[in-house]
Every structure is written in structure tokens, then in C-alpha cells.
Amino acid sequence: MELNILWFWIIAVMFIGYFVLDGFDFGVGMSLPFLGKDDTDRRVLINSIGPVWDLNETWVIVAGASLFAAFPEWYATMFSGFYLALLVILLALIVRGVSFEYRHQRPESEWKKWFDGMIVVGSAIPALLWGVAFANVVQGVQLDAGHNYTGTFFDLLNPYALLGGVTTLLLFFTHGVVFVSLKTDGDIRLRARKLATKAGLVTIVVAASFLLWTVLAFGSLFTALFAAAAAVALIGSFLLNLRGSEGWAFTLMAATIGLAVLTLFASLFPDVMPASNDAANSLTIDNASSTPYTLQVMTWTAVIAAPVIFLYQGWTYWVLRKRVSRSSIEAAAL
Amino acid sequence: MNEWLDPLLLSRWQFGLTTVYHFLFVPLTIGLALTVAIFQTAWVRTDKTKWLQLTHFFGKLFLINFAMGVVTGIVQEFQFGMNWSTYSRFVGDVFGAPLAFEGITAFFLEATFIGLWIFGWDKLPKGLHLATIWLTVVGSIASAYFILAANAFMQNPIAFRINEERGRAELTDIGTLLTNPISLASFPHTIFACFMVSAGLIISVAAFHLYRKQHVDTMRPALKFGLWMMVISGALTTFFGDSLSLAMVKAQPMKMAAAEAMYHTATGANASFSLFTLGTPDGVSELFSVRIPYLLSFLSTHTLDGTVEGINNLQDQYTTLYGPGDYTPMIWVTYWAFRWMIGLGIAHILVAVVGLWLTRKGRSPKATWIWKVAIWSFPFSLAAMSVGWIFTEMGRQPWLVFGLLKTQDGVSPNVTGLTILISLVAFTLVYGVLAVVEFRLITRAVRKGPEDAPVPDAETGVTPQRVTVY
């Protein structure tokens, strides 16, 4: 296999890592108004992701930097083309990130309410816009011969892309709510399970339509297999949540997101950013990638670093495995 | 379209603003991580509660600051593609690799272990918990290495060849790229400057409490620690700053000439360093100046009879080499930024040296103004850091990658001035509000002072474990 094809899939894996991990952070953030009845509840929710949100968000930094290094043309086209969308994502991530750290610095409820709101909005916006962005990549955008995006911000808000955005929003929301059921204890855990059922139903309908559209319009047999597997995993997660198998429901939710991302990447292959106006202007794995030498250096780094990263990040989740509950929050306050 | 909507100008302002802002938090993150790690190590070794109190106290300041460093850092990475897509296409094959290394090896380490450190007090054995803060330190310092190696490529491009067909620079040797003479000097220079910034915060905070005669048993050792940290890291910052200027004279003689606003090549005593100049900003006429003969020759070549090339001579050389054009940075910016960097840094080191003398052998100065100076000296190093970056980046102009790509040619061709104006305004507003909130939270935490150490339970004799909850 050519190294640039390998890196196409490594980039896919990095975005899977980002969407699976920060995805449940976004979901927990968005669930504050639904599951957080009072301040203690909201603290239970925030503490369920408190130690890991930063590590999860780092995945997008690593994915972005790897995209820059492995596919400079793709990085340059996508980031300059989706300027305003990425600006909004950045601003959302900024206010959300600082809110986790600032919220607990003062006891006043007015102060906390302000940051709760920013966590909700700061989680929902990236959850929606990442889907819009990736759906646009799959669908293709207008590119000139220099691979520069020539459309406008509003061209990005087309029906397929918006459906993609609502899909990621709902997937992450359900993923986060299932995470809450896995990571908390007491009444909130039960309420999270019920909410996951309701959210799961809507998610199944919307995600299935989006995946079907993707397969029919941009897909191949390969794509269809990933999409079908994603759908099965999503329905499996829904059923396991009904049965109360929280760990497996969460695992299958993660698998759903991973398979959905693979569906999108498989639809792209061997393009990385098709031009909707003229196929000659499309960015492909070949014309967007770095030199074999750079990719070789990167591959060695990734091969050496990946096992270590998986080990210490996995270990971190293991150390922090204890469920968060109202009593643990209240006990710590004493 | 009028000049206010020039995408180049707006992109430059945005990059400058967001970078200087980001780098207010970075030095505190790097330096306070080390400080906290040292305090915690002292506690684990000696079991004295004052070190634990200091660990928690400066740990809190570290964490208020940390999130800002993280979230403003994402902007930095995205901006290359958003505002400088032509640049990204041109250098991605070379410049992207150190950024990817930074993420894969350094950021993951830092972000993972900081979470474990914050929440791990009751979940990890003492020694392992101590290891988490040291791994955070390693991650934060490693990230600085990679980003400075990337930056060094822009100052002194090496380890590449130009692919004419693809119109881009391509990496030829990663080892050479990562050992750029510029980054070998700029890395220690920057890291020790980061330690100066943190030392400045520690001195200021400790002085605040000692002046009020409160928390003396913790703040006295903190003050001593901060003063020593400032003196040692200040000396090393100066030493590597000197190495950096030597490397810079070789790689970017124009930057050194611009730092001195020296228009004509000079040798020996004539290669003097002006401490202060009053004159027209373009340097055409000088009204008044205080000069130290030989110093510029010494700084640039480490000899007294060295020759330092002047701006006009270099301009002529570059015109021959790169074609007609203006190859001179904005002289008044480089001239004054260079002086303020050195002046503020040295002032801060002097504060620390005098402080060590005044507090020797358990002494404590009585005079109020001495304490006031210590308290208000905090911004010195931080401002020196900002102007240092402004000097090094503005001194590179008009180049984005020295000798290869001009700044005006690196900007995204398809992003309109209006779009960038919107984002510039948005970043300015959000960053401005957050600066106020951040400042208030930090001063609030500083005023509160360290918490009392946990007391062992009267019946069981067990000291309760610290549990972190947001």
C-alpha cells in the first residue's frame, strides 16, 4: 500500500478518535438542561467529563496537525474554504473549554448559570458544524484550479450537509447521554437511560436517512457495508440501553460513530475533497499528499507513539473509572 | 474595497493578536507546571505541609491559566490553513511534520496527565501521582521544542528542496530540520524566559502576602524560590539570547541590523549599541542617543573588531538576490521591541538579585516601596516575552519564510477582507472578555492565599485525602 493511502486511513482513525471521545463530551455538555435538575446534578454531569475533556479535545489538534503534515493541500483547502464555520467552531470550543475551569471558581448561582449556558451552546455548535463540514467534503464543493474554495458560507448550508450536521448533533447527544448512564450513579443514571431511549429513536431515523443518502449519492459497495454496520451498531446500542447494559450500549455507540466516519471516508476514497464543479479540480489522495519521505517519517512516529498513547490514555480512563454521584459530589464539598 | 478590508493586513493583525495573546498563557503554563512539580516533589520528599499547601495554591493558579492556553492554542493551529492557505500549501510537507510531532508526542502527554494530576489525588499512590505532574512538565516543554523547530524553519529554512512542478518546499532531512541552529538557541532562550515569567508571578504573589504579614510560613519559602528561579533562569535566558543573536546574525543579518536600526555597515568601535535614541523613526536623522561603542560588534560576532552589516547594504544584496523590492522590516518596531525585551528582562532580574540580598539570612525589608516594586514587577517578564515575539516575527518581514516566500504571498486568496474582519472582531471581543474574567479569577485566588493543610482525624489519625470536584 502506498503511504499516502495509509495516511488517508490514519487521518480517518484520528477523526474517529476525536468524534468518539469529544463526541460524548459534547453530548454531556448538551444534556445539562435535560438531565441537570439542580446544581448538584449539573456538577455530576460536568465531573463525569471533568478530567478528560481536555485530553479528548486534543484529538482534534492532533488530527488537524496530521492533516497539515500528511495532506497539506487538503488542510489548506478545507480550512480556508470553511473559514466562517471553523471560526464559529473555534469560538465555541474556546468558551466551552474555559467554562469547565471557570464555572467552579465562584459559588454564586448567577455565575454558574452563565457558564452552564456556555457549556451547552459551546458543545452543541461544534457537534452540529463538524457534521456540516464533513458532509460538504463528501458531497464536494466548488474548487478552482488552484484548489481554492470558490463558494460562499451559505453554499455550505445545503440540505445534505445540514442533515449531516443534525446527524452528528444527535449521535453525539445520544452518545453523551449513554455515557452519563455509564459514568454516574443514582437517579440521574436512570433518567439518562430513559433519555437515551427517546434520543436514540430520533437518532436512528435521522442517522439512517443520512447514511442512506450518503450511500446512494456518493457511495460504493464498500461504503454500503460500513453504513449498514453503523446502522446495526446504532440499533444494537439502542436495544442494549433498553436492557440496561450501559457498558455495551456505550461501546456500540462508539462503534456507530466510528463506522459512520468510515462511511464518509470510504465515500471520499480516492478523493479527499472532490470538486463539484469540475472533477479535474478535485483534490485526491495523490495530488494532496506530502512526499513519501515526509509520510515515512510520520509513519515511524505514529507506529512508535500509537501503542504508548493508547496505553496511557486507556489507563487514564481506567484510573478514573469510578462512577460520579450526588453523594460523591456532596462529600467532596465538605 | 478600501484599505481597511485588505485581507493581508487583517490576517497579519489577527495572527499577531492571537499569537501574542496565546503566548501570555503559555509561559505561565510551562513555568508553573515545573514550579508545582518541584513543590510537590519537595512535599513527597520531606512530608512538610508547607510544600503541599504551596503545591495546591500554585496548582490552582496554574489550572485557571491552563484552559486558556489550550483553547487559544487550537486557534493557532487552525489559522495556518484558514488565513494562510497558500503558505500551508507551500510549506506543509516540511512545516507540518513538527506540528504533527508536537500533537502526537507532546500535547497528548500534557493533556492526559494534567487531567490525572487534577483528579488523581485520591486515586493514585503518592509517587505515581507525582509522576503525572512531571509528565505534564515534559509534555509542555516538548511541545515548545517542536513549535520552535517549526518556527525556526520560517526564520532559517533548511532541510528542504524546492519542487518547481508542485510549487512547494519538500522535506529532505528530518534530523536537520529538528536541529536548526536557530531553534537550538531559541528553544532554551524561550523556555528559560517562560520560567522567568512564572518566577515573576511567584515573586509578586509571595510579596503581596508577606507585605501584609500573612501566610508567612508558606510565602517566605515561595518568595525565596521565585527569586532564585528568576535569577537562574534570567541568567540562562540572557546566555541563550546571546547564542540566538549569533545564530540570527548568520541566518538573518537584516533582523540584527533592524534591531539596532543600523543603516550602514560598521566595524569595531563604530558598531556601537544604542541604549536609547531620539530621532525620526526612519533613522534619517538622530537627535540624541546614548551609545556603547563595540557592544554591537561584540553581540553580533563575539569580537570587538567585528563587522556588522547595515540595512542599506543588506537591502542592496537582497535586491540583487531576490529582485527589486523592499526587504527592510519596520525599523521602529524592531528597534524598540528589541530594547524593551532586553530592558524589561534585565529589570526583572535586577529586582530578583536585590530581593535576594534584602531577604538574606531571614531578613525582611521594611520599606513599603520595596514591597510595592516586588508586587508590581510581575508584568516585566511577561511584557518582555511579548515584545520578544513581536521582535522576532516582525524582524522576519517582509518574509514569511525567509528568502522563499513573502508574507504577502502566503495569505489565503479566497478569503475576503470582510470575513477576516468579522473573525478579527470576534476574536478581539471574546479574548478581551476572557482576559478580564481570567485576570479577576487569578487575583481572587491570589488574594485568598493558600488553604490550611488538612489536619489528621482526631480518632483515627488519618489525614483525609484531597478530592477534586468541579
Contacts between the chains, C-beta under 8 A, distances in Angstrom:
chain1	res1	chain2	res2	distance
A	43	B	469	6.9
A	43	B	470	6.6
A	46	B	470	5.3
A	47	B	469	5.8
A	47	B	470	5.4
A	50	B	115	7.8
A	50	B	118	7.8
A	50	B	119	6.6
A	50	B	469	7.9
A	50	B	470	4.6
A	51	B	115	3.9
A	51	B	116	6.9
A	51	B	118	6.4
A	51	B	119	4.0
A	52	B	115	5.7
A	54	B	67	7.6
A	54	B	70	5.9
A	54	B	111	4.7
A	54	B	114	6.5
A	54	B	115	5.9
A	55	B	108	7.3
A	55	B	111	4.4
A	55	B	112	4.7
A	55	B	115	5.5
A	57	B	70	7.3
A	57	B	74	7.6
A	57	B	111	7.6
A	58	B	103	7.2
A	58	B	107	5.0
A	58	B	108	5.8
A	58	B	111	4.1
A	58	B	112	7.9
A	60	B	74	7.1
A	61	B	73	7.2
A	61	B	74	5.9
A	61	B	77	5.9
A	61	B	103	5.2
A	61	B	107	5.7
A	62	B	100	7.4
A	62	B	103	3.6
A	62	B	104	5.8
A	62	B	107	6.6
A	62	B	108	6.6
A	64	B	74	8.0
A	64	B	77	5.4
A	64	B	78	6.5
A	64	B	81	7.9
A	64	B	103	7.8
A	65	B	77	6.1
A	65	B	96	6.9
A	65	B	99	4.2
A	65	B	100	4.5
A	65	B	102	6.7
A	65	B	103	4.3
A	65	B	104	7.9
A	66	B	96	8.0
A	66	B	100	4.8
A	66	B	103	7.0
A	66	B	104	7.5
A	68	B	77	7.6
A	68	B	80	6.8
A	68	B	81	6.8
A	68	B	88	6.6
A	68	B	92	5.7
A	68	B	95	7.7
A	68	B	96	4.0
A	68	B	99	5.9
A	68	B	100	7.1
A	69	B	92	6.7
A	69	B	93	7.9
A	69	B	96	3.0
A	69	B	97	5.0
A	69	B	99	6.4
A	69	B	100	4.0
A	70	B	96	7.2
A	70	B	100	7.6
A	71	B	92	7.9
A	72	B	88	5.7
A	72	B	89	5.6
A	72	B	91	7.7
A	72	B	92	2.2
A	72	B	93	6.2
A	72	B	96	6.0
A	72	B	168	7.5
A	73	B	89	5.7
A	73	B	92	7.5
A	75	B	81	4.9
A	75	B	88	6.0
A	75	B	92	6.6
A	75	B	96	7.6
A	76	B	81	5.3
A	76	B	85	3.9
A	76	B	86	7.6
A	76	B	88	4.0
A	76	B	89	4.7
A	76	B	92	7.0
A	76	B	412	7.9
A	77	B	85	7.1
A	78	B	81	7.0
A	79	B	78	6.1
A	79	B	80	7.6
A	79	B	81	2.7
A	79	B	82	4.8
A	79	B	85	6.9
A	79	B	88	7.6
A	80	B	81	6.0
A	80	B	82	5.7
A	80	B	83	7.5
A	80	B	85	3.7
A	80	B	412	4.1
A	80	B	414	6.1
A	80	B	415	5.6
A	81	B	414	7.2
A	83	B	82	5.3
A	83	B	412	7.7
A	83	B	415	5.2
A	83	B	419	5.6
A	83	B	423	7.4
A	84	B	419	6.3
A	84	B	422	7.3
A	84	B	423	7.7
A	86	B	78	5.8
A	86	B	82	6.0
A	87	B	82	7.5
A	87	B	422	7.6
A	87	B	423	4.7
A	87	B	426	6.6
A	90	B	74	6.3
A	90	B	75	5.4
A	90	B	78	6.1
A	91	B	426	6.1
A	91	B	427	7.8
A	91	B	430	5.9
A	93	B	71	6.0
A	93	B	74	6.1
A	94	B	71	4.3
A	94	B	72	6.9
A	94	B	74	7.8
A	94	B	75	7.5
A	94	B	430	6.2
A	94	B	434	7.5
A	95	B	430	7.1
A	97	B	67	5.2
A	97	B	70	6.0
A	97	B	71	4.0
A	98	B	67	5.0
A	98	B	68	6.2
A	98	B	71	6.2
A	98	B	434	6.2
A	98	B	437	7.8
A	98	B	438	7.9
A	100	B	67	6.8
A	100	B	470	6.7
A	101	B	63	6.3
A	101	B	64	6.5
A	101	B	66	7.3
A	101	B	67	4.0
A	102	B	64	7.7
A	102	B	67	7.7
A	102	B	437	6.5
A	102	B	441	6.6
A	103	B	470	6.8
A	104	B	469	7.7
A	104	B	470	4.5
A	105	B	64	7.0
A	105	B	441	5.2
A	105	B	444	7.6
A	105	B	445	7.6
A	106	B	444	8.0
A	144	B	414	7.8
A	146	B	413	7.3
A	147	B	89	7.7
A	148	B	85	7.1
A	148	B	412	7.6
A	148	B	413	5.7
A	148	B	414	4.2
A	149	B	414	5.7
A	150	B	414	6.4
A	153	B	419	8.0
A	290	B	92	6.5
A	290	B	93	4.4
A	290	B	96	6.9
A	290	B	170	7.9
A	290	B	171	7.8
A	291	B	93	5.5
A	291	B	170	4.9
A	291	B	171	6.7
A	293	B	170	7.5
A	293	B	171	6.0
A	293	B	172	7.1
A	294	B	93	5.1
A	294	B	94	7.6
A	294	B	96	7.5
A	294	B	97	5.8
A	294	B	170	7.4
A	294	B	171	4.8
A	297	B	97	6.1
A	297	B	171	7.4
A	297	B	174	4.8
A	298	B	97	6.4
A	298	B	100	6.1
A	301	B	100	7.3
A	301	B	101	6.0
A	301	B	104	6.0
A	301	B	105	7.4
A	302	B	104	6.7
A	305	B	104	4.9
A	305	B	105	5.8
A	309	B	104	7.3
A	309	B	108	5.4
A	312	B	109	7.7
A	312	B	112	5.9
A	312	B	113	7.8
A	313	B	108	7.3
A	313	B	112	5.7
A	316	B	112	5.4
A	316	B	113	8.0
A	316	B	115	6.7
A	316	B	116	5.5
A	319	B	116	6.4
A	319	B	120	6.6
A	319	B	123	5.4
A	319	B	124	6.5
A	320	B	115	7.8
A	320	B	116	7.6
A	320	B	119	6.4
A	320	B	123	7.0
A	322	B	123	7.6
A	328	B	469	7.7
A	329	B	469	5.7
A	331	B	467	7.5
A	332	B	467	4.3
A	332	B	468	7.6
A	332	B	469	4.0
A	333	B	469	7.0
